[in-house]
Amino acid sequence: MTGSLPLVASVVIPFLFKLVGAFALWVVGGWCIKFAMRLLRRALATGTLDPTVAGYLINVLGAVLRVVLVVAILGFFGIQTASFAALLAGAGVAIGAAWSGMLSNFAAGVFLQIFRPFGVGDFICAGGVTGTVEDVDMFVTAIKSPDNVRNIVPNGKLFSDTIQNFSTHPFRRVDLVAQLDNSADVGKAIALLKEGLKKVPNQDLSLAPTIEVLEFTERGPKLAVRPYARTNDYWQVYFDTNRMIGDVLGSNGFPVPRIPMAMAAPGSN
């Protein structure tokens, strides 16, 4: 019994002290990391740096500082950091082989930050998803679709796909059609629709709208109605123009396009 006391005093108690110290170092280090990230977030918020890049830098800083904290705690226990670095490198190779998809997403995230095809708040179509970019993280990008659904898309899929950014330019062209009957006066319809477009708000007045015959179908001429809208007001101009087409043609007595008998279903009148 007396022989075990020196063992407890020389081994167990120092180990417990080290364990408590490591725990305290982890808690204090974690608090310092959060404090540093908070300071960096405030500093970047007051500057001109894009919010997407700022968030990415903050996440990278947090990851690096946590690795440094783990290395410091291992050194506190007397573990050689050089051997740990070799172990970490070996583990990195194994993890890289197993998580090649994750690493490709990380690399794609880096290139997304370098080339900046889109940023937070942009309305894009990429990776099979259309919506507003909410967040660009190290591995994934969050996109909110028009029906208010949050889509998490891997960065690798975004970067390898065609990216359409609808927010880059200050205006967009609205593409609509007006189907006329074969008996309709095309010139009159175009003139009336041009007058009707003048009442649709939030158009880009620096570009003249286009109303011309797009094609001729069995039902009659089809008109292309193409005003230019300010990017933020695209859908308002789209729906208002569509409503205007129906109101103008209906109030001026244009007949509803009829389906030719050759296209009608067998047995229909």
Secondary structure, DSSP 4 states (H G I P E B T S, - for coil): -TTHHHHIIIIIHHHHHHHHHHHHHHHHHHHHHHHHHHHHHHHHHTSSS-HHHHHHHHHHHHHHHHHHHHHHHHHHTT--HHHHHHHHHHHHHHHHHHTHHHHHHHHHHHHHHHH-S--TT-EEEETTEEEEEEEE-SSEEEEE-TTS-EEEEEHHHHHHS--EETTSSSEEE--EEEE--TTS-HHHHHHHHHHHHTTSSSB-TTS--EEEEEEE-SS-EEEEEE-EEEGGGHHHHHHHHHHHHHHHHHHTTPPPPPPPTTTSPTT--
